[in-house]
Amino acid sequence: MLNAKKANQLAMGIIYVLVGLVVLILFGLLGYIILSGLPHINWQFLSSAAQSVGEGGGIRDQLFNSLYLLILTLLISTPLSIGAGIFLAEYAPKNGVTEVFKTSIEILSSLPSVVVGLFGYLFFVIKLHLGFSVISGAIALTFFNLPLLTRNCENALNDVSPLQRQAGLSLGLSRWKTMTKIMLPEALPGILTGVILGAGRVFGEAAALIYTSGQSAPSVDYSNWNPFSATSFLNPTRPAETLAVHIWKLNTEGLVSNAHAISSGASAVLIIVILLFNLGARFLGNHIYKRCRLANKLEVKTDG
């Protein structure tokens, strides 16, 4: 029989081995994708349009479409999710209706992306006559992303110490003032973490976008800034094949002779962009958090 100390050391050793194994697998996958794709990445690859047949081609339009869809989706889903999270954490009554609402959010967050894509195809593409377009993909991904962001925002606010809320109310601040000046700055790192996770899911999503934003990337004019023009790169009603969809398409029905090389390069770019976005967003989140704390301290001193 092992004594308590040895049993604890054995359990901790097993945990460390399992964690190390997971990290090793993760770095192995990322390393394989990046190292196999880096030799194919150059400026011409990033700045040239894709080719349907023959050899060559790049990922310019697909990369831009992915970033454009990401920005539109976050612009739609982030304010809605923060508002819903604030309501659930601070204002929603503790009754059966609220519990049903929370259960519905949990169910929506577990829906497969292909189901969201088929719903977007039937409702936005067909019923609302939006067609295969950027806006159809962005709205479909909003349904896909909203439950995760809402729950994350609610949990981030619930994790803030109740003493922070009580301190704000005891100083005579209104409930909304306490929320915006004390609770939200404290919960900001957690909220940004949820936004980062949602952004990674959006940027790498393929199944939902096949049925909504389409599998084609028509030529656009990057000097045309009029979003209502059919040739503008900002036109939200045009079809938009994303980078993840392009990778899937190359590996399933690619007709170019160097489809494997383009797919490897595009996969490496996809991983690198997600990593850069995560690191940059974490740095920005910490910076904003420190600035908010400093601003609150200065405001308290001024009021005093």
C-alpha positions in Angstrom: 0.0 0.0 0.0 1.2 3.5 -0.9 1.2 6.1 1.7 -0.6 9.5 1.0 2.7 11.3 0.0 3.8 8.6 -2.5 0.3 8.3 -3.9 0.2 12.0 -4.5 3.6 12.0 -6.2 2.5 9.1 -8.4 -0.7 10.9 -9.4 1.1 14.1 -10.1 3.6 12.2 -12.2 0.9 10.6 -14.3 -0.8 14.0 -14.7 2.5 15.6 -15.9 3.1 12.7 -18.3 -0.4 13.1 -19.8 0.0 16.9 -20.1 3.4 16.5 -21.7 1.9 14.0 -24.2 -0.9 16.3 -25.1 1.6 19.2 -25.6 3.9 17.0 -27.6 1.1 15.9 -29.9 0.0 19.6 -30.3 3.4 20.8 -31.2 4.0 17.8 -33.5 0.9 18.6 -35.5 1.6 22.3 -35.6 5.2 21.7 -36.5 4.4 19.3 -39.3 1.9 21.6 -40.9 4.1 24.7 -40.6 7.4 23.0 -41.7 5.7 21.3 -44.6 4.1 24.5 -45.8 6.7 27.1 -45.2 8.8 26.2 -48.2 5.9 27.0 -50.5 5.1 30.4 -48.9 6.5 33.5 -50.6 5.2 36.9 -51.6 3.9 35.7 -55.0 2.0 32.9 -53.2 0.3 35.4 -50.9 -0.4 38.1 -53.4 -1.5 36.2 -56.5 -5.0 34.9 -57.3 -5.8 31.2 -57.3 -5.8 29.1 -60.5 -8.5 26.6 -61.5 -6.3 24.5 -63.8 -2.7 24.2 -64.7 0.1 25.0 -62.2 0.7 27.9 -59.8 -1.7 30.3 -58.2 -1.9 31.8 -54.8 -4.2 32.5 -51.9 -4.7 36.3 -52.1 -8.4 36.3 -52.4 -9.1 33.4 -50.1 -6.9 35.0 -47.3 -8.6 38.3 -47.6 -12.1 36.7 -47.7 -11.2 34.8 -44.4 -10.2 38.0 -42.7 -13.1 39.9 -44.1 -15.6 37.3 -42.9 -13.9 37.2 -39.5 -14.2 41.0 -39.0 -17.9 41.0 -40.1 -18.7 38.1 -37.9 -17.0 39.6 -34.8 -18.7 43.0 -35.5 -22.1 41.3 -35.4 -21.6 38.6 -32.7 -19.4 40.4 -30.1 -21.8 43.3 -29.1 -24.7 40.8 -29.0 -22.9 38.3 -26.9 -21.5 40.9 -24.5 -25.1 42.3 -24.1 -26.6 38.9 -23.5 -23.8 37.9 -21.1 -24.3 41.1 -19.1 -28.1 40.5 -18.9 -27.6 36.8 -17.8 -25.0 37.7 -15.2 -26.5 40.8 -13.7 -30.1 41.4 -14.7 -31.8 38.1 -15.5 -34.2 36.9 -12.8 -33.5 33.5 -11.3 -36.5 31.6 -12.7 -37.4 28.9 -15.1 -37.4 31.1 -18.1 -33.8 32.1 -17.5 -32.8 28.4 -17.1 -34.6 27.5 -20.4 -32.7 30.4 -22.1 -29.4 29.1 -20.7 -30.1 25.6 -21.7 -30.9 26.8 -25.2 -27.6 28.5 -25.4 -25.8 25.3 -24.3 -27.7 23.3 -27.0 -26.8 25.9 -29.7 -23.1 25.9 -28.7 -23.0 22.1 -29.3 -24.5 22.2 -32.8 -22.2 20.8 -35.5 -21.0 23.4 -38.0 -22.5 21.6 -40.9 -26.0 21.9 -39.3 -25.4 25.6 -39.0 -24.3 25.7 -42.6 -27.4 23.9 -43.8 -29.6 26.2 -41.8 -27.8 29.2 -43.3 -28.2 27.8 -46.8 -31.9 27.1 -46.4 -32.8 30.4 -44.6 -30.3 33.1 -45.7 -29.2 31.8 -49.1 -32.6 30.4 -50.3 -35.4 32.0 -48.2 -34.0 35.5 -47.9 -32.5 35.4 -51.3 -29.0 36.5 -50.1 -27.3 33.9 -52.3 -23.8 32.6 -51.7 -22.3 35.7 -50.2 -20.1 37.2 -47.5 -23.0 38.4 -45.5 -24.7 35.0 -45.6 -21.5 33.4 -44.2 -21.1 36.1 -41.6 -24.6 35.7 -40.3 -24.4 31.9 -40.2 -21.1 32.1 -38.3 -22.7 34.5 -35.9 -25.3 31.8 -35.0 -22.3 29.4 -34.7 -20.3 31.8 -32.6 -22.8 33.6 -30.4 -23.6 30.9 -27.8 -19.9 30.4 -27.0 -19.2 34.1 -26.6 -22.3 34.6 -24.6 -21.5 31.9 -22.1 -17.9 33.0 -21.9 -18.9 36.6 -21.2 -21.4 35.5 -18.5 -18.8 33.3 -16.9 -16.1 36.0 -17.0 -18.5 38.4 -15.2 -19.5 35.8 -12.6 -15.9 35.1 -11.9 -15.4 38.7 -10.7 -15.4 38.9 -6.9 -18.8 40.0 -5.6 -16.9 42.4 -3.4 -16.1 44.5 -6.5 -19.8 45.0 -7.2 -20.6 45.7 -3.5 -17.8 48.2 -3.3 -19.1 50.1 -6.4 -22.7 50.1 -5.1 -21.6 51.2 -1.7 -19.9 54.2 -3.2 -23.2 55.4 -4.6 -22.6 54.2 -8.2 -25.6 53.1 -10.2 -25.8 49.4 -11.2 -24.9 50.3 -14.8 -22.0 52.5 -13.7 -20.7 49.7 -11.5 -21.0 47.3 -14.4 -19.2 49.5 -17.0 -16.6 51.0 -14.7 -15.7 48.1 -12.4 -17.1 44.7 -13.5 -16.4 44.9 -17.2 -12.7 46.0 -16.8 -12.2 43.1 -14.3 -13.8 40.6 -16.7 -12.2 42.0 -19.8 -9.3 39.4 -20.0 -11.9 36.5 -19.8 -14.1 38.2 -22.4 -11.3 38.7 -24.8 -10.2 35.1 -24.4 -13.7 34.0 -25.5 -13.5 36.4 -28.5 -10.1 34.9 -29.4 -11.4 31.4 -29.2 -14.4 32.4 -31.3 -12.2 34.2 -33.8 -10.1 31.0 -34.2 -13.2 28.9 -34.9 -14.5 31.5 -37.4 -11.2 31.8 -39.3 -10.7 28.0 -39.6 -14.3 27.1 -40.3 -15.1 25.4 -43.5 -18.3 23.2 -43.3 -20.7 26.1 -42.5 -19.1 28.4 -45.2 -19.4 25.9 -48.0 -23.2 26.3 -47.9 -23.3 30.0 -47.2 -20.4 32.0 -48.5 -19.8 29.6 -51.4 -16.9 27.8 -53.1 -15.9 30.5 -55.6 -13.8 33.6 -55.4 -14.6 35.9 -58.3 -12.1 38.5 -59.2 -12.4 41.8 -57.3 -10.9 45.2 -57.6 -8.9 46.0 -54.5 -8.7 49.7 -55.4 -12.5 49.9 -55.5 -13.6 51.0 -52.0 -17.3 51.3 -52.8 -19.0 48.4 -50.9 -22.1 48.7 -53.2 -20.1 48.1 -56.4 -20.2 44.6 -57.7 -16.4 44.5 -58.3 -15.5 46.0 -54.9 -13.5 43.8 -52.5 -15.7 45.2 -49.7 -19.0 44.1 -51.4 -20.8 41.9 -48.8 -23.1 40.3 -51.4 -20.4 38.6 -53.5 -19.4 34.9 -53.1 -16.3 34.5 -51.0 -14.3 31.3 -50.8 -12.3 31.3 -47.6 -8.9 29.9 -46.9 -10.2 26.8 -45.1 -12.7 26.1 -47.9 -10.0 26.5 -50.4 -7.8 23.9 -48.6 -10.7 21.5 -48.5 -11.5 22.1 -52.2 -7.8 21.5 -53.2 -7.7 18.2 -51.4 -11.0 16.9 -52.8 -11.4 18.3 -56.3 -8.3 20.3 -57.0 -7.4 20.2 -60.7 -4.1 22.1 -60.5 -1.0 20.0 -60.8 0.6 21.4 -57.6 -2.5 21.1 -55.5 -0.6 19.5 -52.6 2.0 22.2 -52.5 -0.7 25.0 -52.5 -2.7 23.1 -49.9 0.4 22.7 -47.6 1.3 26.4 -48.0 -2.3 27.5 -47.3 -2.6 25.3 -44.3 0.6 26.8 -42.9 -0.7 30.3 -43.5 -3.9 29.4 -41.8 -2.1 28.1 -38.7 0.3 31.1 -38.6 -2.4 33.7 -38.9 -4.4 32.0 -36.0 -1.3 31.9 -33.8 -0.5 35.6 -34.6 -4.1 36.7 -34.0 -4.1 34.8 -30.6 -0.8 36.3 -29.4 -1.7 39.8 -30.6 -5.1 39.7 -29.0 -3.8 38.5 -25.7 -1.2 41.3 -25.7 -3.9 43.8 -26.6 -6.3 42.5 -24.0 -3.7 42.8 -21.2 -2.8 46.3 -22.4 -6.5 47.4 -22.4 -7.0 45.8 -19.0 -4.1 47.8 -17.5 -5.3 51.0 -19.1 -8.8 50.5 -17.8 -7.5 49.9 -14.2 -5.3 53.0 -14.4 -8.2 55.1 -15.7 -10.5 53.9 -12.9 -7.9 54.7 -10.3 -7.4 58.2 -11.7 -11.2 58.7 -11.8 -11.6 57.6 -8.2 -8.9 60.0 -7.1 -10.5 62.8 -9.0 -13.9 62.1 -7.5 -12.4 62.0 -4.1 
